[in-house]
Amino acid sequence: MQDVFFTFCLAINSLMASNLSSDELLELGLKYVGFGPERQHVSDELNTSRFRAHYGALIVDLEQNGQDVTPKNLLMSICWLKLYDTEMVMAGRWGYGEQYCRKNVKEYVKRIRKLKPLKISFDNLHPRCKFLGVDCIHARSQEFRCDPDSKWWSHKFNGPALSYEIVTDPYEGNIRWVSGPQPASVHDITILRGGKAGKMNEWNRDALYFNIPDGVKLVGDSGYDGQRDKVTTTMDAHAPDTKALFKRIKSQLESCNGRFKTSKLCSFRHGQGTDDKLKRHKYSFEACVVLVQYDIENGHPLFEV
């Protein structure tokens, strides 16, 4: 069995009294989504694919925080991040009441999201890494009825969405930064700066512009042309090898963003009012980013640049 299941077992075993082997965890997770033991007599590769289809990435390093953790609740929460089931569907699938599902999924998703500082940062960037890919991804959302405005409109979906800024490390293939959400109509370069052009004294110091590691340049698409002190874009004057390198950096980032889009959270519907919806969307999306990073580290890396 792949090491990815072993690492997931270590996380759970550190949080519960009983121990599970990687095979037992795989069997347990598949059973909860309809693949009972009689349906698991297939190749390890197929069982692995089935598990990932329902749960997405696997996770280690969960913080105990003095509370008991059960494998079923953890698997239910990861499955929710992947499939975004309604409470009634979860109640039928997992055998709990709707209120229990709501309470525990919210708790576990927040725990996963708390791992963001541990997994998503510029710490330990390899000295040979001189470029980082940057782009923004639009995540679908339902209408913001308490704040109807064209700023939420996404040209990519022709509907409401939120924008998140993602940075990947082409040298080691890790996710290094995520920020947001911002209304989908906000330009990528404005998110990078933390404010509008010509008003640098008003830019948010928590923005990516002020947090890029020394000696590193971002690589982005033409939307970042106005900030060449921090971001380089492909230009006609570049040598063919440089153009090829930048193309692969941007393609790697696109493939990473594609993993986020496999989550049904990209049609987010939760929240009471605009601020609450933004808050819930943020911790849910960032939990997905953490899970994707664990997936990258445990057997499913991004393609090499």
HELIX and SHEET records of a PDB file:
HELIX    1   1 ASP A    3  ASN A   13  1                                  11    
HELIX    2   2 SER A   22  TYR A   32  1                                  11    
HELIX    3   3 PRO A   37  ARG A   39  5                                   3    
HELIX    4   4 ASP A   44  TYR A   55  1                                  12    
HELIX    5   5 PRO A   71  LEU A   83  1                                  13    
HELIX    6   6 GLU A   87  TRP A   94  1                                   8    
HELIX    7   7 GLU A   98  ARG A  113  1                                  16    
HELIX    8   8 LYS A  116  LYS A  119  1                                   4    
HELIX    9   9 SER A  150  TRP A  152  5                                   3    
HELIX   10  10 ASP A  188  ARG A  193  1                                   6    
HELIX   11  11 MET A  200  GLU A  202  5                                   3    
HELIX   12  12 LEU A  208  PHE A  210  5                                   3    
HELIX   13  13 SER A  222  TYR A  224  5                                   3    
HELIX   14  14 PRO A  240  LYS A  261  1                                  22    
HELIX   15  15 LYS A  264  CYS A  266  5                                   3    
HELIX   16  16 THR A  274  GLU A  297  1                                  24    
SHEET    1   A 5 TRP A 153  SER A 154  0                                        
SHEET    2   A 5 GLY A 159  ASP A 169 -1                                        
SHEET    3   A 5 PHE A 131  SER A 141 -1                                        
SHEET    4   A 5 LYS A 217  VAL A 219  1                                        
SHEET    5   A 5 VAL A 231  THR A 232  1                                        
SHEET    1   B 4 TRP A 153  SER A 154  0                                        
SHEET    2   B 4 GLY A 159  ASP A 169 -1                                        
SHEET    3   B 4 PHE A 131  SER A 141 -1                                        
SHEET    4   B 4 SER A 267  PHE A 268  1                                        
SHEET    1   C 3 TRP A 153  SER A 154  0                                        
SHEET    2   C 3 GLY A 159  ASP A 169 -1                                        
SHEET    3   C 3 ASN A 174  PRO A 183 -1                                        
END                                                                             
